[in-house]
Amino acid sequence: MGKARRPESNGPMSGHVRDGRLYLSPMAATGVLEITDWVRDDLPDLIWPILVIGKTGDEGALRFIRWQADVQRELGNICDETALAEGLDGRLTSLDRLVDAIPAARPVIVAQAESHGLLSMPVREVLASYPLMPAMWLAALEMSPPGQAQVDLCAQAIRDVIGDGHREALVKCLWIWSAVQAGTFSSDLELIELLKRYPNDSSTRVQADSAIRACWGAVKGSRLQADAAWFDGSTNWAKVFWGANSMTTRCIRRRDLEDDGPPSEASPAESDVDPNDEMVTGDQGDHLQQLAMDLVSSFVEALETAPARLYDNERQEVHSGLVCRAGREVVTALGTPDLWCSEHGAHITRILIEVRIYLSWMARQEPSIYTEFQAYGAGKAKLYRLIMNEVVADLNRPDVDEAMDELERLSHNDDVLDFRVVDTSDSFAGGKSIRSMAQECGMLDLYRRSYYMASGVAHSEWWSVETHCMERCMNILHRFHLIPSLSRRADGSVEMARAWIDQLYALIRESLATLGTEESCVQKAFAWLNEAPSQGGETSSTPETDA
């Protein structure tokens, strides 16, 4: 950041350090804070102990401690203490690294794991259901796609570890126990005293859990400082793990969990349309609105049935969120014929063009642009929350408190560590105007002829897209990524309406092409376009395929 800057002394950003149009919290301004996602990056590498500890808790952790001790005792004469400590930290990649260096370690590791009950058949079957898994020799089975029993076991184990701070700490303590038994661990006396009785001492367990979790990131950062490539194998495996889950299991919406029985097998196009949603009467309006709903539903179906990148899912989240946001606007407008004019419907045209320019421009940038887009919107949510706090400081109303809590959630900030940066630039692209974006991606004519003349404001910032157009996938194996939601409130010239549909269809196909969505899934999702029957004796209205 260059020379030190003084924090702002007044206004909604009071206490934040200003750097141009950016406002950083004191913690973020230090330049040493790095936010990581252990579930995304590290959980797959620790899936073996997670499967065991997720099922048996403390007992599973104690089995791993005994396993570490027995393996180290057998290999102590042929292996360096540091290599043993690092190789038995619970990570699959660490086991491979150890066996690559000491091939004789492999039969010892497996035999002791079996002796201590760490390789039950259900655990082996889950491990054998993933391709390219490090230490695949642990499973001693041929790789095969998971059945429902394997999916359920894996999902429950992950859910237990993510949702229980103590079980998370047990998994993250494996490296400490391994180092302690190898004689390579060093720490201050306070942590050592906590670990002496952990996890058996209930009076200090919560404190020890917090200390262990706090050590996790610091130790990983120290390891990366010494060797930037140390966790490359772990990262590569994480991408395979989450990608495999996208191909073997479907997204689960919250309403699926609330229904009796298992999630419906209906396609997204069927399950996302609420039959209770009110639609304007009139054959023409109903037909056009249903056509738009079918297009967006097919877009969602194509995405959810095709393999997805769940490790770095920001690109698909942004694409699906913005396309869905534009589609929802079209669907709503087509339910109210009074909007089918330039005076009241110009904002629909503007949204369609804006989203198309955004996605086309972002496709030409580094992949990090999608994360920056989301971070820009999250920072705006934080700013709005701070401004709102000034305005309503003297109000005590439940609806105001609820709105402020929602903005706080959408800022994706931490309750303790305020790391969210607020960017007050005019756009997520460092202030670059949408006109400049259009010019850079060859859409200046589209901008000038359609977007520029449209009145109204349609700023598609991520905080509003997320709260209105997205929902959490409840499938634990999908890492709770965001998926488009078509649930909506039942509020309620024909050429313009059809033009909106053509623009929406063009936007959908362009987005699917940019994402590289599997063509067979796209063709299947949109097959109905070629099969649509005529209505009322007239040719059925379908989007122009070359729109």
C-alpha positions as CSV (number, residue, x, y, z in Angstrom):
1,M,0.0,0.0,0.0
2,G,3.0,2.3,0.1
3,K,3.3,4.8,2.9
4,A,1.1,4.4,6.0
5,R,-2.3,6.1,5.7
6,R,-4.4,7.3,8.6
7,P,-7.9,5.7,9.1
8,E,-11.0,7.7,8.2
9,S,-12.2,9.6,11.2
10,N,-15.9,10.1,10.2
11,G,-18.6,8.9,7.9
12,P,-19.8,5.4,7.4
13,M,-16.3,4.2,6.6
14,S,-14.9,5.5,9.8
15,G,-12.0,3.4,11.0
16,H,-11.2,2.1,7.5
17,V,-8.0,3.0,5.7
18,R,-8.5,4.6,2.3
19,D,-6.4,3.7,-0.7
20,G,-7.8,5.5,-3.7
21,R,-11.3,4.3,-4.1
22,L,-10.8,1.3,-1.8
23,Y,-11.6,1.3,1.9
24,L,-9.8,-1.4,3.9
25,S,-10.4,-2.5,7.5
26,P,-7.4,-2.1,9.7
27,M,-6.8,-5.9,9.5
28,A,-6.9,-5.9,5.7
29,A,-4.8,-2.8,5.5
30,T,-1.8,-4.7,7.1
31,G,-1.4,-6.6,3.9
32,V,-0.7,-9.9,5.8
33,L,-4.3,-11.2,6.0
34,E,-5.2,-13.9,3.6
35,I,-8.6,-15.6,3.7
36,T,-8.6,-19.2,2.6
37,D,-11.2,-22.0,2.3
38,W,-10.1,-25.2,4.0
39,V,-13.2,-27.0,3.0
40,R,-12.5,-26.4,-0.7
41,D,-8.7,-26.8,-0.6
42,D,-7.9,-29.2,2.3
43,L,-11.0,-31.3,3.1
44,P,-10.6,-33.7,0.1
45,D,-7.0,-34.4,1.1
46,L,-8.3,-35.3,4.6
47,I,-11.2,-37.3,3.5
48,W,-9.9,-40.6,5.0
49,P,-9.8,-39.3,8.6
50,I,-13.0,-37.3,8.0
51,L,-14.9,-40.5,7.1
52,V,-13.6,-42.2,10.3
53,I,-13.9,-39.3,12.7
54,G,-17.2,-38.1,11.1
55,K,-18.7,-41.4,12.1
56,T,-17.0,-42.2,15.5
57,G,-15.8,-38.8,16.8
58,D,-13.2,-38.9,19.6
59,E,-12.8,-42.7,19.3
60,G,-11.9,-42.4,15.6
61,A,-9.3,-39.7,16.5
62,L,-7.8,-41.9,19.2
63,R,-7.5,-44.8,16.7
64,F,-5.6,-42.5,14.4
65,I,-3.2,-41.5,17.2
66,R,-2.5,-45.2,18.0
67,W,-2.0,-45.8,14.3
68,Q,0.5,-43.0,14.0
69,A,2.4,-44.3,17.0
70,D,2.6,-47.9,15.8
71,V,3.6,-46.9,12.2
72,Q,6.3,-44.5,13.5
73,R,7.6,-47.3,15.9
74,E,7.9,-49.7,13.0
75,L,9.5,-47.3,10.5
76,G,11.6,-45.3,13.0
77,N,14.8,-47.1,12.0
78,I,14.5,-46.5,8.3
79,C,12.8,-43.1,8.1
80,D,13.7,-39.6,9.3
81,E,11.5,-38.3,12.2
82,T,10.5,-35.2,10.2
83,A,9.4,-37.2,7.2
84,L,7.4,-39.6,9.4
85,A,5.7,-36.7,11.2
86,E,4.7,-35.0,7.9
87,G,3.8,-38.3,6.2
88,L,1.3,-39.3,8.9
89,D,-0.6,-36.0,9.2
90,G,-3.8,-37.4,7.9
91,R,-3.5,-36.2,4.3
92,L,-3.7,-38.6,1.4
93,T,-1.0,-36.7,-0.5
94,S,1.3,-36.9,2.6
95,L,0.9,-40.7,2.6
96,D,1.9,-40.8,-1.1
97,R,4.9,-38.6,-0.5
98,L,6.1,-40.8,2.3
99,V,5.6,-44.1,0.3
100,D,7.4,-42.6,-2.7
101,A,10.4,-41.9,-0.5
102,I,10.1,-45.1,1.6
103,P,8.3,-47.9,-0.4
104,A,8.6,-50.2,2.6
105,A,6.2,-47.9,4.5
106,R,3.2,-48.8,2.4
107,P,2.5,-52.3,3.8
108,V,3.1,-51.1,7.3
109,I,0.7,-48.2,6.9
110,V,-2.0,-50.4,5.5
111,A,-1.5,-53.2,8.1
112,Q,-1.7,-50.9,11.0
113,A,-4.7,-49.0,9.6
114,E,-6.5,-52.3,9.3
115,S,-5.4,-53.3,12.8
116,H,-6.9,-50.1,14.3
117,G,-10.2,-50.3,12.4
118,L,-9.5,-47.4,10.1
119,L,-10.2,-49.2,6.8
120,S,-13.7,-50.7,7.2
121,M,-15.3,-51.8,3.9
122,P,-17.7,-48.8,3.8
123,V,-14.7,-46.4,4.1
124,R,-12.8,-48.3,1.4
125,E,-15.8,-48.2,-0.9
126,V,-16.0,-44.4,-0.6
127,L,-12.3,-44.0,-1.2
128,A,-12.5,-46.2,-4.2
129,S,-15.4,-44.2,-5.7
130,Y,-13.1,-41.2,-6.6
131,P,-10.8,-41.2,-9.7
132,L,-7.2,-40.1,-9.4
133,M,-7.3,-40.2,-5.6
134,P,-3.9,-39.9,-3.9
135,A,-3.0,-43.1,-1.9
136,M,-5.5,-45.1,-3.8
137,W,-3.7,-48.2,-2.5
138,L,-5.5,-47.6,0.9
139,A,-8.8,-48.7,-0.6
140,A,-7.3,-51.9,-2.2
141,L,-10.4,-51.9,-4.5
142,E,-10.9,-51.1,-8.1
143,M,-12.3,-47.6,-8.7
144,S,-16.0,-47.6,-9.3
145,P,-18.8,-44.9,-9.3
146,P,-20.4,-44.4,-5.9
147,G,-23.7,-45.9,-5.0
148,Q,-26.3,-44.3,-2.8
149,A,-24.7,-45.8,0.3
150,Q,-21.3,-44.4,-0.5
151,V,-22.8,-40.9,-1.3
152,D,-24.8,-40.9,2.0
153,L,-21.8,-42.0,4.1
154,C,-19.5,-39.4,2.5
155,A,-22.0,-36.6,2.7
156,Q,-22.9,-37.3,6.4
157,A,-19.2,-37.5,7.4
158,I,-18.5,-34.1,5.7
159,R,-21.6,-32.6,7.2
160,D,-20.6,-33.7,10.7
161,V,-17.1,-32.3,10.4
162,I,-18.1,-29.0,8.8
163,G,-21.0,-28.5,11.3
164,D,-19.1,-29.5,14.5
165,G,-16.2,-27.4,15.5
166,H,-14.9,-30.1,17.8
167,R,-14.8,-32.7,15.0
168,E,-13.1,-30.2,12.7
169,A,-10.5,-29.6,15.4
170,L,-9.9,-33.4,15.7
171,V,-9.1,-33.7,12.0
172,K,-6.9,-30.6,12.1
173,C,-5.1,-31.9,15.2
174,L,-3.8,-35.0,13.4
175,W,-0.6,-33.2,12.2
176,I,0.1,-32.1,15.8
177,W,-0.3,-35.6,17.2
178,S,1.9,-36.9,14.5
179,A,4.6,-34.3,15.2
180,V,4.4,-34.8,18.9
181,Q,4.9,-38.6,18.6
182,A,7.8,-38.1,16.2
183,G,9.4,-35.6,18.6
184,T,9.3,-32.7,16.1
185,F,6.6,-30.6,17.6
186,S,7.3,-27.3,19.4
187,S,4.9,-24.7,20.8
188,D,4.3,-22.5,23.8
189,L,3.5,-24.0,27.2
190,E,-0.1,-23.0,27.2
191,L,-0.9,-25.0,24.0
192,I,1.1,-27.9,25.2
193,E,-0.8,-28.0,28.5
194,L,-4.1,-28.0,26.5
195,L,-3.0,-30.8,24.2
196,K,-1.8,-33.0,27.1
197,R,-5.4,-33.8,28.1
198,Y,-7.0,-33.3,24.7
199,P,-9.6,-34.5,23.7
200,N,-10.5,-36.3,27.0
201,D,-10.6,-33.3,29.3
202,S,-14.1,-31.8,28.8
203,S,-13.3,-28.7,30.9
204,T,-10.6,-27.5,28.4
205,R,-11.9,-29.1,25.2
206,V,-13.6,-26.0,23.8
207,Q,-10.5,-23.9,24.4
208,A,-8.3,-26.5,22.9
209,D,-10.5,-26.8,19.9
210,S,-10.2,-23.1,19.2
211,A,-6.5,-23.1,19.6
212,I,-6.1,-26.1,17.2
213,R,-8.2,-24.5,14.6
214,A,-6.3,-21.2,15.0
215,C,-3.0,-23.0,14.5
216,W,-4.2,-24.6,11.3
217,G,-4.0,-21.6,8.9
218,A,-0.8,-20.3,10.5
219,V,1.0,-23.6,10.1
220,K,-0.2,-24.0,6.5
221,G,1.0,-20.4,5.7
222,S,4.4,-21.2,7.2
223,R,4.7,-24.3,5.1
224,L,3.8,-22.4,1.9
225,Q,6.3,-19.7,2.9
226,A,9.0,-22.4,2.9
227,D,7.8,-24.2,-0.2
228,A,5.1,-22.6,-2.4
229,A,4.5,-25.8,-4.2
230,W,4.0,-28.0,-1.1
231,F,0.2,-28.2,-1.4
232,D,0.0,-28.4,-5.2
233,G,-0.9,-32.1,-5.1
234,S,-3.6,-31.4,-2.6
235,T,-5.0,-28.6,-4.7
236,N,-5.1,-30.7,-7.8
237,W,-6.8,-33.5,-6.0
238,A,-9.4,-31.1,-4.5
239,K,-10.3,-30.0,-8.0
240,V,-10.8,-33.7,-9.0
241,F,-12.8,-34.4,-5.8
242,W,-15.3,-31.6,-6.2
243,G,-15.5,-32.1,-10.0
244,A,-16.3,-35.8,-9.5
245,N,-19.1,-34.9,-7.0
246,S,-20.7,-32.6,-9.7
247,M,-20.9,-35.6,-12.0
248,T,-22.1,-38.2,-9.6
249,T,-24.7,-36.3,-7.6
250,R,-27.3,-33.7,-8.4
251,C,-27.9,-30.3,-6.8
252,I,-30.4,-30.3,-3.9
253,R,-32.6,-27.3,-3.3
254,R,-33.8,-26.4,0.2
255,R,-37.4,-27.2,-0.7
256,D,-36.3,-30.7,-1.6
257,L,-35.3,-31.2,2.1
258,E,-38.6,-29.9,3.3
259,D,-40.7,-32.2,1.2
260,D,-41.6,-35.6,2.4
261,G,-39.5,-38.4,0.9
262,P,-36.3,-38.2,-1.2
263,P,-35.6,-35.2,-3.5
264,S,-37.7,-35.2,-6.7
265,E,-36.1,-36.6,-9.8
266,A,-38.0,-34.1,-11.9
267,S,-35.8,-32.0,-14.2
268,P,-35.0,-28.5,-13.2
269,A,-37.3,-27.2,-15.9
270,E,-40.2,-29.0,-14.2
271,S,-39.3,-28.6,-10.6
272,D,-38.4,-24.9,-10.7
273,V,-41.8,-23.7,-12.0
274,D,-44.2,-23.1,-9.1
275,P,-47.7,-24.0,-10.2
276,N,-49.1,-21.5,-7.7
277,D,-47.3,-18.6,-9.4
278,E,-50.0,-16.3,-10.8
279,M,-49.8,-15.4,-14.5
280,V,-51.6,-12.7,-16.5
281,T,-54.6,-14.1,-18.3
282,G,-54.6,-13.9,-22.1
283,D,-53.4,-16.6,-24.5
284,Q,-50.7,-14.4,-26.0
285,G,-49.2,-13.1,-22.7
286,D,-49.3,-16.5,-21.1
287,H,-47.6,-18.1,-24.1
288,L,-44.8,-15.6,-24.2
289,Q,-44.2,-15.7,-20.5
290,Q,-44.2,-19.5,-20.5
291,L,-41.7,-19.5,-23.4
292,A,-39.3,-17.3,-21.4
293,M,-39.7,-19.5,-18.3
294,D,-39.0,-22.6,-20.3
295,L,-35.8,-21.0,-21.8
296,V,-34.4,-20.1,-18.3
297,S,-35.5,-23.5,-16.9
298,S,-33.6,-25.2,-19.7
299,F,-30.6,-23.1,-19.1
300,V,-30.6,-24.2,-15.4
301,E,-31.2,-27.8,-16.5
302,A,-28.2,-27.8,-18.9
303,L,-26.0,-26.4,-16.1
304,E,-27.2,-28.8,-13.4
305,T,-26.9,-31.9,-15.6
306,A,-23.5,-31.1,-17.0
307,P,-20.2,-31.6,-15.1
308,A,-19.4,-28.4,-13.1
309,R,-16.2,-27.0,-11.6
310,L,-17.1,-27.0,-7.9
311,Y,-13.5,-26.1,-6.8
312,D,-13.4,-22.8,-8.6
313,N,-17.1,-22.2,-9.0
314,E,-17.2,-18.4,-9.2
315,R,-17.4,-18.2,-13.0
316,Q,-20.4,-20.5,-13.2
317,E,-22.1,-18.7,-10.2
318,V,-21.7,-15.3,-11.8
319,H,-22.8,-16.5,-15.2
320,S,-25.8,-18.4,-13.9
321,G,-26.7,-15.7,-11.5
322,L,-26.6,-12.8,-14.0
323,V,-28.4,-14.8,-16.7
324,C,-31.1,-15.9,-14.2
325,R,-31.4,-12.3,-13.0
326,A,-32.0,-11.1,-16.6
327,G,-34.4,-14.0,-17.2
328,R,-36.5,-13.3,-14.1
329,E,-36.9,-9.7,-15.3
330,V,-38.1,-10.9,-18.7
331,V,-40.5,-13.4,-17.3
332,T,-42.0,-10.9,-14.9
333,A,-42.3,-8.2,-17.6
334,L,-44.0,-10.6,-20.0
335,G,-46.7,-11.3,-17.3
336,T,-47.7,-7.6,-17.6
337,P,-48.4,-6.4,-21.1
338,D,-48.5,-2.8,-20.0
339,L,-44.7,-3.0,-19.8
340,W,-44.3,-4.0,-23.4
341,C,-43.4,-0.5,-24.6
342,S,-40.3,1.6,-24.7
343,E,-41.5,3.9,-21.8
344,H,-42.1,1.2,-19.2
345,G,-40.0,-1.7,-20.5
346,A,-36.7,0.0,-21.4
347,H,-35.1,-1.3,-18.3
348,I,-35.6,-4.9,-19.5
349,T,-33.7,-4.1,-22.7
350,R,-31.0,-2.4,-20.6
351,I,-30.6,-5.4,-18.3
352,L,-30.3,-7.9,-21.1
353,I,-27.7,-5.8,-22.9
354,E,-25.8,-5.0,-19.7
355,V,-25.5,-8.6,-18.6
356,R,-24.5,-9.7,-22.1
357,I,-21.7,-7.1,-22.2
358,Y,-20.6,-8.0,-18.6
359,L,-20.3,-11.7,-19.4
360,S,-18.6,-11.1,-22.8
361,W,-16.1,-8.7,-21.3
362,M,-15.3,-10.9,-18.3
363,A,-14.8,-13.9,-20.6
364,R,-11.8,-12.0,-22.1
365,Q,-10.2,-11.3,-18.7
366,E,-8.3,-13.5,-16.2
367,P,-10.5,-16.0,-14.3
368,S,-10.0,-14.0,-11.1
369,I,-12.4,-11.3,-12.6
370,Y,-15.4,-13.4,-11.4
371,T,-14.1,-13.4,-7.8
372,E,-13.5,-9.7,-8.1
373,F,-17.0,-9.2,-9.4
374,Q,-18.5,-11.0,-6.4
375,A,-16.1,-9.2,-4.0
376,Y,-17.1,-5.8,-5.4
377,G,-20.8,-6.6,-4.7
378,A,-20.0,-7.9,-1.2
379,G,-18.1,-4.7,-0.5
380,K,-21.1,-2.7,-1.6
381,A,-23.3,-4.7,0.7
382,K,-21.0,-3.8,3.6
383,L,-21.1,-0.1,2.6
384,Y,-24.9,-0.1,2.4
385,R,-25.0,-1.7,5.8
386,L,-22.8,1.0,7.3
387,I,-24.7,3.8,5.7
388,M,-28.0,2.3,6.8
389,N,-26.6,2.0,10.3
390,E,-26.1,5.8,10.3
391,V,-29.6,6.5,9.0
392,V,-31.6,4.2,11.2
393,A,-29.5,4.5,14.4
394,D,-32.5,5.8,16.3
395,L,-35.0,3.3,14.9
396,N,-35.9,0.1,16.6
397,R,-38.0,-1.8,14.1
398,P,-37.8,-5.5,13.4
399,D,-38.0,-5.0,9.6
400,V,-35.1,-2.5,9.7
401,D,-33.0,-4.9,11.8
402,E,-33.8,-7.8,9.4
403,A,-32.7,-5.7,6.4
404,M,-29.4,-4.7,8.1
405,D,-28.8,-8.3,9.1
406,E,-29.3,-9.4,5.5
407,L,-26.9,-6.8,4.2
408,E,-24.4,-8.0,6.8
409,R,-24.8,-11.6,5.5
410,L,-24.4,-10.5,1.9
411,S,-21.2,-8.8,2.7
412,H,-19.7,-12.2,3.4
413,N,-17.6,-10.6,6.1
414,D,-16.4,-12.3,9.3
415,D,-17.9,-11.5,12.7
416,V,-14.5,-11.2,14.3
417,L,-12.0,-10.4,11.6
418,D,-13.3,-7.5,9.4
419,F,-11.5,-8.2,6.1
420,R,-14.1,-7.1,3.6
421,V,-12.7,-4.3,1.3
422,V,-15.1,-1.6,0.1
423,D,-14.5,-0.5,-3.5
424,T,-16.3,2.8,-4.3
425,S,-15.1,2.7,-7.9
426,D,-17.8,3.2,-10.5
427,S,-17.7,-0.4,-11.6
428,F,-16.3,-3.8,-10.5
429,A,-13.6,-3.4,-13.2
430,G,-11.7,-0.7,-11.4
431,G,-14.1,2.0,-12.6
432,K,-14.1,1.0,-16.2
433,S,-17.4,2.0,-17.8
434,I,-19.8,-0.4,-19.5
435,R,-19.2,1.5,-22.7
436,S,-15.5,0.8,-22.5
437,M,-16.3,-2.9,-21.9
438,A,-18.6,-3.0,-24.9
439,Q,-15.9,-1.4,-27.1
440,E,-13.3,-3.9,-25.9
441,C,-15.4,-6.9,-26.7
442,G,-16.8,-5.7,-30.0
443,M,-20.3,-4.7,-28.8
444,L,-20.1,-1.0,-29.1
445,D,-22.9,-0.9,-31.7
446,L,-25.1,-3.0,-29.5
447,Y,-24.4,-0.6,-26.6
448,R,-25.1,2.5,-28.7
449,R,-28.2,1.2,-30.5
450,S,-29.9,-0.5,-27.5
451,Y,-28.4,0.0,-24.1
452,Y,-27.5,3.7,-24.4
453,M,-31.0,4.7,-25.4
454,A,-32.6,2.6,-22.7
455,S,-33.8,4.6,-19.7
456,G,-33.9,3.2,-16.1
457,V,-31.2,1.8,-13.9
458,A,-30.3,-1.8,-13.8
459,H,-27.0,-2.2,-11.8
460,S,-26.5,-6.0,-11.6
461,E,-24.4,-6.0,-8.5
462,W,-23.7,-9.4,-6.9
463,W,-25.3,-8.7,-3.5
464,S,-28.7,-8.2,-5.2
465,V,-28.2,-11.1,-7.6
466,E,-27.4,-13.4,-4.8
467,T,-30.3,-12.4,-2.5
468,H,-32.9,-12.5,-5.2
469,C,-31.8,-15.0,-7.9
470,M,-29.6,-17.6,-6.1
471,E,-29.9,-20.2,-3.4
472,R,-27.6,-22.6,-1.7
473,C,-27.3,-26.1,-3.1
474,M,-28.0,-28.3,0.0
475,N,-25.9,-31.2,-1.4
476,I,-23.0,-31.3,1.1
477,L,-20.9,-32.9,-1.7
478,H,-21.2,-29.8,-3.8
479,R,-19.6,-27.6,-1.1
480,F,-22.8,-25.5,-0.6
481,H,-22.2,-23.7,-3.9
482,L,-24.8,-21.2,-5.2
483,I,-27.3,-22.3,-7.8
484,P,-29.9,-20.3,-9.7
485,S,-33.4,-20.0,-8.2
486,L,-36.5,-19.6,-10.2
487,S,-38.8,-19.2,-7.2
488,R,-40.4,-15.8,-7.5
489,R,-43.2,-13.6,-6.1
490,A,-46.5,-14.0,-7.8
491,D,-46.9,-10.2,-8.6
492,G,-47.9,-9.5,-10.9
493,S,-46.0,-4.0,-28.7
494,V,-45.7,-7.9,-29.0
495,E,-42.7,-7.3,-31.2
496,M,-40.8,-5.9,-28.2
497,A,-41.8,-8.8,-26.0
498,R,-40.5,-11.2,-28.6
499,A,-37.3,-9.2,-29.0
500,W,-36.7,-9.7,-25.3
501,I,-37.1,-13.4,-25.7
502,D,-34.7,-13.4,-28.6
503,Q,-32.2,-11.4,-26.6
504,L,-32.6,-13.7,-23.6
505,Y,-32.1,-16.8,-25.8
506,A,-29.0,-15.3,-27.3
507,L,-27.6,-14.5,-23.8
508,I,-28.3,-18.0,-22.6
509,R,-26.6,-19.7,-25.5
510,E,-23.6,-17.3,-25.3
511,S,-23.3,-18.0,-21.6
512,L,-23.4,-21.8,-22.1
513,A,-20.8,-21.6,-24.8
514,T,-18.5,-19.4,-22.6
515,L,-18.8,-21.9,-19.8
516,G,-18.1,-24.8,-22.1
517,T,-21.2,-26.6,-20.9
518,E,-21.3,-30.2,-22.2
519,E,-23.0,-30.0,-25.6
520,S,-25.1,-33.2,-25.1
521,C,-26.6,-31.7,-21.9
522,V,-27.4,-28.4,-23.7
523,Q,-29.0,-30.2,-26.6
524,K,-31.1,-32.3,-24.3
525,A,-32.2,-29.4,-22.2
526,F,-33.3,-27.4,-25.3
527,A,-34.7,-30.3,-27.3
528,W,-38.2,-29.0,-26.7
529,L,-37.5,-26.0,-29.0
530,N,-37.5,-28.3,-32.0
531,E,-40.5,-30.2,-30.8
532,A,-42.7,-27.3,-29.8
533,P,-46.2,-27.9,-31.2
534,S,-48.2,-25.1,-32.8
535,Q,-50.9,-23.4,-30.8
536,G,-54.2,-22.2,-32.0
537,G,-53.5,-23.3,-35.5
538,E,-50.6,-20.9,-35.8
539,T,-46.9,-21.5,-35.9
540,S,-45.5,-21.7,-32.4
541,S,-43.4,-18.7,-31.4
542,T,-39.8,-19.8,-30.7
543,P,-36.6,-17.8,-30.3
544,E,-34.5,-17.0,-33.3
545,T,-31.6,-19.4,-33.1
546,D,-29.3,-16.8,-34.7
547,A,-30.3,-14.0,-32.3
